[in-house]
Every structure is written in structure tokens, then in C-alpha cells.
Amino acid sequence: MVQEVKKMTTYDRVIKECFWDMRIEEKDINTILNSNDFRKKTFLFDKILLNSTQMLSDLKIFTRDDLKMMIENFKVPKFNADYIGRRKNMAEVFYLDKPLEIDELKWIA
């Protein structure tokens, strides 16, 4: 008997990886994404930026305009600043065409 393996969706992964400390469901994420509450959208963005193993892919759940605003307004905290700053820079490069600041990831010409 072949066991069917359920593919984990983006929302499943975001809930598992980013909201392990809270009770949140897919409908809650949809509600946030479809609302005009930028504070809640920023909270969701922060959780994904800081915790997702597939951050660049998972950030695609936001509209381009919302994502641009959240990336630009994100302030890297002093705690774990190097790690978080790198993740923010990767999002800037991927979504906003900003320069890569992570030397280890730059192509050597």
C-alpha cells in the first residue's frame, strides 16, 4: 500500500515555522493579508523574515507594494543584528533590486 504524502503548503510551513509560539490558522493569515491593517501585516512580515526557512518564497504572499513598504520600513534590531540584517538584505536584493551587502554571497569578477 502506497501512503499518500501531503505536500506542505506555504501557509502550513509559515504556521509551523513562524508561529510555533502562537495559535494561528490559515484563515487568520488570509484575513491579515486581505485587510488594511498594516500593523498586522507588518507583524506577519516580521515573523516570516525572522523565522521562515524559505523566506524569499514565503514573502510572495504579500502584494508587491506592501512588501516594498515593509522591507523599507523594517528596522534591524540590535539583538542578532548580523543574522537579521543579512536576511533583510536578501529580501531587498530579491524584491527591490538593491545592492547585495553580504560579501560571502557576492560573485567574484
C-alpha positions as CSV (number, residue, x, y, z in Angstrom):
1,M,0.0,0.0,0.0
2,V,1.4,3.4,-1.0
3,Q,1.0,6.1,1.6
4,E,-0.1,9.4,0.2
5,V,2.3,12.2,1.3
6,K,0.7,15.6,1.8
7,K,2.7,18.4,0.4
8,M,3.2,21.2,2.9
9,T,1.7,24.4,1.6
10,T,3.3,27.8,2.1
11,Y,0.8,28.6,4.8
12,D,1.3,25.3,6.6
13,R,5.1,25.9,6.6
14,V,4.7,29.6,7.8
15,I,2.4,28.4,10.6
16,K,4.7,25.7,11.7
17,E,8.0,27.6,11.4
18,C,6.9,31.2,12.3
19,F,4.0,30.8,14.7
20,W,5.2,27.8,16.8
21,D,4.6,30.0,19.8
22,M,1.1,31.1,18.9
23,R,-2.2,29.6,17.7
24,I,-2.9,30.8,14.2
25,E,-4.7,29.3,11.3
26,E,-4.6,29.7,7.5
27,K,-7.8,31.8,7.6
28,D,-6.1,34.2,10.1
29,I,-3.3,34.7,7.6
30,N,-5.7,35.3,4.8
31,T,-7.6,37.8,6.9
32,I,-4.4,39.7,7.7
33,L,-3.3,39.7,4.0
34,N,-6.7,41.0,2.8
35,S,-7.1,43.6,5.5
36,N,-6.0,47.3,5.5
37,D,-4.4,46.8,8.9
38,F,-0.7,47.5,8.1
39,R,0.3,46.8,11.7
40,K,-0.9,43.2,11.4
41,K,0.7,42.8,8.0
42,T,4.0,44.0,9.4
43,F,3.7,41.5,12.3
44,L,3.2,38.7,9.7
45,F,6.1,40.0,7.6
46,D,8.4,40.2,10.7
47,K,7.6,36.6,11.7
48,I,8.4,35.3,8.2
49,L,11.5,37.4,7.8
50,L,12.9,36.2,11.1
51,N,11.9,32.6,11.1
52,S,11.0,31.1,7.7
53,T,13.4,28.5,6.2
54,Q,12.0,29.6,2.8
55,M,11.8,33.3,3.5
56,L,12.0,34.6,-0.1
57,S,9.4,32.2,-1.3
58,D,7.1,32.8,1.7
59,L,7.3,36.6,1.3
60,K,5.5,36.3,-2.0
61,I,2.2,36.0,-0.1
62,F,2.3,39.9,0.2
63,T,1.4,42.3,-2.6
64,R,4.5,44.0,-4.2
65,D,3.5,47.4,-2.8
66,D,3.0,46.1,0.8
67,L,6.2,44.1,0.6
68,K,8.2,47.1,-0.6
69,M,6.9,49.3,2.2
70,M,7.6,46.6,4.9
71,I,11.1,45.9,3.7
72,E,12.0,49.6,3.5
73,N,10.5,50.3,7.0
74,F,12.0,47.2,8.7
75,K,14.5,48.2,11.4
76,V,17.1,45.7,12.2
77,P,17.2,45.2,16.0
78,K,20.4,45.2,17.9
79,F,19.7,41.6,19.1
80,N,21.0,39.2,16.4
81,A,21.6,42.2,14.1
82,D,24.1,40.4,11.8
83,Y,21.8,37.5,11.1
84,I,18.6,39.6,10.7
85,G,20.5,42.2,8.7
86,R,21.6,39.6,6.2
87,R,18.0,38.2,5.8
88,K,16.7,41.8,5.3
89,N,19.4,42.4,2.7
90,M,18.5,39.2,0.8
91,A,14.9,40.4,0.7
92,E,16.0,43.8,-0.5
93,V,18.1,42.3,-3.3
94,F,15.4,39.8,-4.4
95,Y,12.4,42.1,-4.3
96,L,13.7,45.7,-4.5
97,D,16.8,45.2,-6.7
98,K,19.0,46.8,-4.1
99,P,22.8,46.0,-3.9
100,L,23.9,42.9,-2.1
101,E,25.9,43.7,1.0
102,I,26.8,40.2,2.0
103,D,30.4,39.7,0.9
104,E,30.3,35.9,1.1
105,L,27.4,35.8,-1.4
106,K,28.9,38.2,-4.0
107,W,30.2,37.0,-7.3
108,I,33.9,37.5,-7.7
109,A,34.7,39.1,-11.0
